[in-house]
Amino acid sequence: MEPPDAATQDKNLKLARMIFEKEYAQGTPEARRRLVATLLDEAGNIKKNFDAKFVLLEQARNLAAEVGDAKSCRQAIEQLDEGFTVDAAHMAADALARLLPPSGADVSVAAWGVEVLAGLIDVDRYETASKLLNSFPATGLYAKEAALAASLKGLKADLAEYARVKPALEKLKTDPADPAANLAAGRFYCFTRDDWPKGLPLLARGSDATLRDLAAQDLAGPTEASAQLALGNLWWEAAKGPGVPAEPLRSRAGYWYEKALPGLKDLEEVLARKRLSDLAASPAARSGPAARPGALRVPHGFRAKPGTVAEPYTRTGWARQIVHAATGIELVFIPAGRFLMGSPENEEKRSDNETQHEVILTRPFYMGAREVTQGQWQKVMGDNPSANKGSDTLPVEHVSWDDCQAFCQKAGGGLRLPTEAEWEYACRAGIQTPFNTGQTISTDQANYDGNYIYGSGAKGVFRRATVPVGGSRPNAWGLHDMHGNVWEWCADWSGAYPGASVTDPTGAPSGTTRVMRGGAWDRAPYYYPSSFDVVSLCE
């Protein structure tokens, strides 16, 4: 929705100042913080007058930045971005310029700043990013936050590289065929920015014969597995040459190995898997310049989320939060461990298929922090089958198990559905109560039909539709919306639970139905316990 025009904004601002005249008159920082909270609450209560809602959120944003309330400022910007066509990145950069004082800022504010800075660079908004970078205090002020300092240092290096290549980019505006300018710009986009679709055509017109030939073959897009493997091998060998950064070229080789793998067999398959394994094991194997927090390790096809730290469980250097390079999906590290899967016999609304048993998961894994959005699905699949539409941040729905498998395969990077055991383990996050919120749940904690209750819980609201992902508070491992909003597919065939301890279970060996977990917006809360599962015919 477009924001109201200037005259309408001015009119509603005058009305707001009249309504909250007493609150505006109190000029102390604490009074202004209370006013910000009031404005956000009032904006949230508005269902139809969107012109007024916009003005209240704008006022909350500006006042929050003025008094240093970063959390409320960010909340206002996110709500403006959800409801209106606004330049949220510019709003955030403007607010952060006021929230990042020269003497240093709260680490959470700095982490937000790094996130915004990385986002601006990702969409080539270098001038705005440079202005924001100038708002940061010296990196040394965050010395105790090594990952944050390293992220900031890496992004600063990216902007310095942009400044270096800017003359070549300007040259291409007047002379698009200039070989030297094409090479410089192509190296920047492919090697520094990891933007191969933009950089490959430039390399193909560049002055480096080896890179020019490789780029031309890459742009041809081989479809046969053997040709894809051969192209991957060429990129891998090119990484050994002088004057080129090895890791970006090895990463591009990995891209083609992943594409080729389903059609390979025998020693060719062994070679592709071995090199992909080498990439995943290398701390330098990353996809994108934002993945630079120190020596954090990330799986191939991912980058570390700006401001993240090493996961604290294994002490092996894996990033706690990562971002899938192709889709922007955020995932969090889940440690290996053991837990009781299923539910005790005295648990309310328990189903007969929830036999409680010990499960041992021997390998850590990454789990999506939020449900897959309609925007992410559209980006990969080119369509949006969802019934509830209106925002790219709504969860995708009306997708079958096979649809999800196709999405994971097409998105690449090793994305997959979790096993049912992995899902329940991640949902519980170390607790054994019916919900990861405790013994009961409310519609403030999940999106479900609030006309129904569970245990001693109270009735709540029934929103009658999905809501944007990430709206619920995360569990102890950082996962949102594990209860409610939309059902979540698991990899397993449906089958009876074992009566004894099992290690790394993957469900029944075959069947006709698959498992879904988590409940949905139109269901009662007794569909939501961590142990509750349903089955659905595969489509």
JOGI-V43370 format. One record per residue. N is the residue number from 0. RES is the residue in three letters. OMEGA is omega in degrees with one decimal (999 if undefined). Layout:
BEGIN
n,res,omega
N,RES,OMEGA
N,RES,OMEGA
END
This chain:
BEGIN
n,res,omega
0,MET,178.9
1,GLU,175.9
2,PRO,176.5
3,PRO,178.7
4,ASP,-173.7
5,ALA,-178.4
6,ALA,179.5
7,THR,176.8
8,GLN,-179.3
9,ASP,179.5
10,LYS,-178.2
11,ASN,176.6
12,LEU,177.8
13,LYS,178.3
14,LEU,179.8
15,ALA,179.7
16,ARG,176.7
17,MET,-178.7
18,ILE,-177.2
19,PHE,-176.0
20,GLU,-178.6
21,LYS,-178.3
22,GLU,178.9
23,TYR,-176.7
24,ALA,179.8
25,GLN,-170.1
26,GLY,-178.3
27,THR,179.0
28,PRO,-179.4
29,GLU,177.9
30,ALA,178.7
31,ARG,177.1
32,ARG,177.2
33,ARG,178.7
34,LEU,177.4
35,VAL,179.4
36,ALA,178.9
37,THR,-179.9
38,LEU,178.4
39,LEU,178.2
40,ASP,-179.4
41,GLU,178.0
42,ALA,178.8
43,GLY,-179.8
44,ASN,-177.5
45,ILE,-177.7
46,LYS,-174.1
47,LYS,-175.2
48,ASN,-174.3
49,PHE,175.7
50,ASP,178.4
51,ALA,179.3
52,LYS,-179.6
53,PHE,-177.2
54,VAL,179.3
55,LEU,179.1
56,LEU,177.4
57,GLU,178.2
58,GLN,178.5
59,ALA,179.5
60,ARG,-176.2
61,ASN,179.9
62,LEU,179.6
63,ALA,177.4
64,ALA,-178.4
65,GLU,-176.4
66,VAL,176.0
67,GLY,179.1
68,ASP,-173.8
69,ALA,-177.5
70,LYS,180.0
71,SER,178.0
72,CYS,179.7
73,ARG,178.2
74,GLN,179.8
75,ALA,-179.9
76,ILE,-180.0
77,GLU,178.2
78,GLN,175.2
79,LEU,-178.9
80,ASP,179.8
81,GLU,-172.6
82,GLY,-172.2
83,PHE,175.5
84,THR,-177.5
85,VAL,175.2
86,ASP,-174.6
87,ALA,180.0
88,ALA,178.1
89,HIS,177.5
90,MET,-178.7
91,ALA,179.5
92,ALA,178.5
93,ASP,179.8
94,ALA,-177.6
95,LEU,176.2
96,ALA,177.8
97,ARG,-175.6
98,LEU,-179.2
99,LEU,-177.6
100,PRO,-179.4
101,PRO,-176.7
102,SER,-179.2
103,GLY,-177.3
104,ALA,173.4
105,ASP,-176.2
106,VAL,180.0
107,SER,177.0
108,VAL,178.9
109,ALA,178.5
110,ALA,175.4
111,TRP,178.8
112,GLY,178.3
113,VAL,178.7
114,GLU,179.0
115,VAL,179.8
116,LEU,178.8
117,ALA,178.6
118,GLY,178.0
119,LEU,179.6
120,ILE,-179.6
121,ASP,-179.5
122,VAL,173.5
123,ASP,177.0
124,ARG,-171.1
125,TYR,-177.9
126,GLU,177.1
127,THR,179.0
128,ALA,-180.0
129,SER,178.0
130,LYS,178.7
131,LEU,179.8
132,LEU,179.7
133,ASN,179.2
134,SER,-178.7
135,PHE,170.7
136,PRO,-178.8
137,ALA,-179.5
138,THR,-177.6
139,GLY,179.5
140,LEU,179.9
141,TYR,-174.6
142,ALA,-179.9
143,LYS,176.7
144,GLU,-171.3
145,ALA,-178.1
146,ALA,179.4
147,LEU,179.9
148,ALA,-179.7
149,ALA,176.8
150,SER,-179.3
151,LEU,178.9
152,LYS,179.6
153,GLY,178.9
154,LEU,176.0
155,LYS,177.9
156,ALA,177.7
157,ASP,179.3
158,LEU,176.1
159,ALA,177.7
160,GLU,176.0
161,TYR,179.0
162,ALA,179.8
163,ARG,-175.4
164,VAL,-177.3
165,LYS,177.3
166,PRO,178.2
167,ALA,177.8
168,LEU,176.9
169,GLU,179.0
170,LYS,-178.3
171,LEU,177.9
172,LYS,-179.3
173,THR,-179.0
174,ASP,-173.5
175,PRO,-178.2
176,ALA,-176.4
177,ASP,-174.6
178,PRO,-177.8
179,ALA,179.3
180,ALA,177.5
181,ASN,179.2
182,LEU,-178.8
183,ALA,-179.6
184,ALA,179.6
185,GLY,176.5
186,ARG,179.8
187,PHE,-176.0
188,TYR,-178.2
189,CYS,-170.6
190,PHE,-179.0
191,THR,-174.2
192,ARG,-177.6
193,ASP,177.7
194,ASP,-175.2
195,TRP,177.0
196,PRO,178.8
197,LYS,-173.6
198,GLY,-175.8
199,LEU,178.1
200,PRO,178.4
201,LEU,176.8
202,LEU,-179.3
203,ALA,176.2
204,ARG,-173.9
205,GLY,-174.2
206,SER,177.9
207,ASP,-173.0
208,ALA,-178.8
209,THR,179.7
210,LEU,179.2
211,ARG,-179.5
212,ASP,178.8
213,LEU,-179.9
214,ALA,179.6
215,ALA,178.0
216,GLN,179.6
217,ASP,-179.5
218,LEU,178.0
219,ALA,174.0
220,GLY,179.5
221,PRO,-177.2
222,THR,177.7
223,GLU,-176.6
224,ALA,-178.4
225,SER,178.6
226,ALA,177.4
227,GLN,176.8
228,LEU,-179.4
229,ALA,178.7
230,LEU,175.7
231,GLY,178.9
232,ASN,179.3
233,LEU,177.3
234,TRP,-179.4
235,TRP,179.6
236,GLU,179.4
237,ALA,-180.0
238,ALA,179.9
239,LYS,-175.4
240,GLY,-179.9
241,PRO,171.8
242,GLY,177.8
243,VAL,175.2
244,PRO,-171.3
245,ALA,-170.1
246,GLU,177.9
247,PRO,179.8
248,LEU,175.2
249,ARG,177.8
250,SER,177.5
251,ARG,174.5
252,ALA,178.4
253,GLY,177.2
254,TYR,-178.5
255,TRP,175.0
256,TYR,179.0
257,GLU,179.0
258,LYS,-175.9
259,ALA,-166.7
260,LEU,-178.0
261,PRO,-178.2
262,GLY,-177.9
263,LEU,174.2
264,LYS,178.1
265,ASP,-173.2
266,LEU,176.8
267,GLU,177.1
268,GLU,178.8
269,VAL,-179.5
270,LEU,-178.6
271,ALA,-179.6
272,ARG,-179.9
273,LYS,-178.1
274,ARG,174.2
275,LEU,177.2
276,SER,177.4
277,ASP,178.6
278,LEU,-177.3
279,ALA,-176.7
280,ALA,-176.5
281,SER,176.3
282,PRO,-179.4
283,ALA,-178.1
284,ALA,-177.7
285,ARG,179.6
286,SER,177.3
287,GLY,-174.4
288,PRO,-179.4
289,ALA,-177.3
290,ALA,-174.8
291,ARG,-179.0
292,PRO,179.3
293,GLY,-179.5
294,ALA,-178.4
295,LEU,177.9
296,ARG,176.5
297,VAL,175.7
298,PRO,177.4
299,HIS,-178.6
300,GLY,-179.2
301,PHE,171.0
302,ARG,177.2
303,ALA,175.9
304,LYS,179.8
305,PRO,178.4
306,GLY,-178.5
307,THR,-179.9
308,VAL,175.5
309,ALA,177.1
310,GLU,-171.5
311,PRO,-168.7
312,TYR,-172.9
313,THR,-177.5
314,ARG,178.0
315,THR,171.1
316,GLY,178.8
317,TRP,-179.3
318,ALA,179.6
319,ARG,179.1
320,GLN,-179.9
321,ILE,-179.6
322,VAL,176.8
323,HIS,-169.9
324,ALA,-173.9
325,ALA,-173.3
326,THR,-174.4
327,GLY,178.0
328,ILE,178.5
329,GLU,178.2
330,LEU,178.6
331,VAL,-177.4
332,PHE,176.3
333,ILE,-175.9
334,PRO,171.5
335,ALA,179.5
336,GLY,178.9
337,ARG,-180.0
338,PHE,174.6
339,LEU,178.8
340,MET,-175.5
341,GLY,-176.4
342,SER,176.4
343,PRO,-174.4
344,GLU,-178.0
345,ASN,-178.9
346,GLU,-177.5
347,GLU,177.0
348,LYS,-178.5
349,ARG,175.9
350,SER,-177.8
351,ASP,-175.7
352,ASN,-176.4
353,GLU,-179.8
354,THR,-176.2
355,GLN,-178.4
356,HIS,180.0
357,GLU,174.2
358,VAL,176.3
359,ILE,175.3
360,LEU,-171.7
361,THR,-176.3
362,ARG,172.6
363,PRO,179.0
364,PHE,174.4
365,TYR,-178.6
366,MET,178.1
367,GLY,-178.1
368,ALA,-179.2
369,ARG,174.1
370,GLU,177.9
371,VAL,-176.7
372,THR,175.9
373,GLN,178.0
374,GLY,179.0
375,GLN,178.1
376,TRP,179.8
377,GLN,-177.8
378,LYS,-176.9
379,VAL,-170.9
380,MET,178.5
381,GLY,176.9
382,ASP,178.3
383,ASN,-176.3
384,PRO,-172.0
385,SER,175.4
386,ALA,178.7
387,ASN,-177.8
388,LYS,178.7
389,GLY,179.3
390,SER,176.8
391,ASP,-177.2
392,THR,173.9
393,LEU,179.2
394,PRO,174.5
395,VAL,176.9
396,GLU,-172.5
397,HIS,175.2
398,VAL,-179.1
399,SER,175.8
400,TRP,178.8
401,ASP,176.1
402,ASP,-178.8
403,CYS,176.3
404,GLN,179.0
405,ALA,178.1
406,PHE,-178.8
407,CYS,-179.1
408,GLN,-176.9
409,LYS,-179.8
410,ALA,177.8
411,GLY,178.3
412,GLY,178.5
413,GLY,176.3
414,LEU,178.0
415,ARG,172.0
416,LEU,176.4
417,PRO,168.6
418,THR,179.3
419,GLU,179.0
420,ALA,177.6
421,GLU,-179.0
422,TRP,-176.9
423,GLU,177.5
424,TYR,-179.5
425,ALA,178.9
426,CYS,-178.0
427,ARG,179.7
428,ALA,172.7
429,GLY,-179.8
430,ILE,-176.9
431,GLN,177.2
432,THR,-178.3
433,PRO,-179.6
434,PHE,175.3
435,ASN,173.0
436,THR,-179.1
437,GLY,-176.2
438,GLN,179.3
439,THR,-175.1
440,ILE,179.3
441,SER,179.6
442,THR,168.6
443,ASP,-175.6
444,GLN,-178.9
445,ALA,179.8
446,ASN,178.5
447,TYR,179.9
448,ASP,-175.8
449,GLY,173.9
450,ASN,-178.8
451,TYR,-179.2
452,ILE,173.6
453,TYR,178.9
454,GLY,-177.2
455,SER,-179.3
456,GLY,-179.8
457,ALA,174.1
458,LYS,-179.3
459,GLY,-177.7
460,VAL,172.8
461,PHE,-172.5
462,ARG,174.5
463,ARG,179.1
464,ALA,173.3
465,THR,176.6
466,VAL,180.0
467,PRO,-177.4
468,VAL,177.4
469,GLY,-177.8
470,GLY,179.1
471,SER,175.8
472,ARG,-178.2
473,PRO,173.7
474,ASN,-172.5
475,ALA,179.3
476,TRP,174.7
477,GLY,-179.0
478,LEU,179.8
479,HIS,167.5
480,ASP,175.6
481,MET,171.9
482,HIS,172.2
483,GLY,-179.0
484,ASN,173.9
485,VAL,173.9
486,TRP,-179.0
487,GLU,-179.8
488,TRP,169.8
489,CYS,-175.4
490,ALA,-166.0
491,ASP,158.3
492,TRP,177.7
493,SER,178.1
494,GLY,-179.6
495,ALA,176.4
496,TYR,175.6
497,PRO,178.5
498,GLY,-177.2
499,ALA,-179.3
500,SER,178.1
501,VAL,-180.0
502,THR,178.1
503,ASP,-178.4
504,PRO,178.1
505,THR,177.8
506,GLY,-179.6
507,ALA,-178.4
508,PRO,178.9
509,SER,179.9
510,GLY,179.0
511,THR,-178.8
512,THR,177.4
513,ARG,-175.3
514,VAL,169.7
515,MET,-178.2
516,ARG,166.1
517,GLY,-178.9
518,GLY,-176.4
519,ALA,-174.2
520,TRP,-174.7
521,ASP,-177.8
522,ARG,177.9
523,ALA,-175.6
524,PRO,-179.9
525,TYR,168.6
526,TYR,-167.9
527,TYR,-177.8
528,PRO,-176.4
529,SER,-175.5
530,SER,-171.1
531,PHE,174.7
532,ASP,173.5
533,VAL,177.7
534,VAL,179.5
535,SER,176.3
536,LEU,177.3
537,CYS,-178.4
538,GLU,999
END
